[in-house]
Amino acid sequence: MNENGKQKNYIIRNIKRDEADVYWPFRLEALKTHPEAFGASFELSIQIPMNEVQERIHNEPDDYILGAYTTEGILAGMMGFKREYGLKLRHKGIIWGVYVAPPYRGNRLASQLLQEVLERGRYLEGIKQINLSVVTTNKSARRLYERYGFEVYGIERNALEVYGQGYDEAHMNYFYTEQSTSIEDGSTGGGL
């Protein structure tokens, strides 16, 4: 770790079903502390039994939850990826559930997770694009996605309503092309 208590290197790997007891409190923390950033709610999610949580954790090349762990084994960040189902939709993947715990923000952790998802997608047969949605008030997340080549293709007004407050979402997509390669950026990353 550096002098600010933030480390620069993380172990990036899929979260496994038998780690549901670590993953689920982390997910609930995300839903509780940033209700405007997720379609799922803390209030309903906290009621989901652990066996159902385990069933939701997949470890497939096109359906996984990527975890970023400290060298001490602490889950510091996550990013879900899932290929769309259906014959006409299988060329698309979706990034969902992005969260970095506050002590680990500001040191490129979200960038490392995003790089890994984009790199994995490059090797999935038939994947041509990856979509995501980000609340428009989360400017650091939007800047991160734009640095990696995501473009806004629409704004959904009042996409989420939290405690009577409406939040707009930017719908963004990334297209794989012959020229697209792994991005190495030297920035400090977003604060996801």
Steps between C-alpha positions, in 0.01 A plus 500: 500500500606858448508772764129577452402142584416426136675226314566507130489129419199280547421139430232511231299178470148363484301488820407138573173360632664392824597865556138616515539580869766759409345620174145555624577742788721692255213519247256606773745772607500630143120500481462670838765769461429584134132421436495738202763295316324163481172369367482248787400626843655432838154457654407206276849356458558457873209254502659263246608173663867403473427188293337721236798739511729202436288392203537849349880481505621354172852420394464476122709682238193705404328529842705590806558748780855627501647576840802712588670375814776655705809291564348438846192346333257788560238552228556862390303523175274310262363513148246260351491388137235304319441416136148570377280199430315434179617432149471865394659643816801275564738745334458730803626487854396708800711642782303527823543539876818708497617600847829593666502535879586855618845420648615369160370775271723733305782260415389343169320198646187557287730543201669166569162324525378661178819409313459138604136482389580660163796269447295190583225617265749518216530120516130419519385368166240727344520786753499829311396750763466556872229720648459662838296767673636758741310761699582840351598645838792254521736705287817312599350168384385653173848646437655160568274328248561772241879461541462138400294576192143475626263748338164629618221393268214636708392655825205348680330770702384398846632144445511435873299649781647488850303639794299721263808638321538420129839412348590499132717226351741521210488187286845431359653243268841382397562340161779256430678586177808374323685801640381466860779389728555501871519854628786594722425830662712666760216686670405453859165350401145573599355486846254219442 
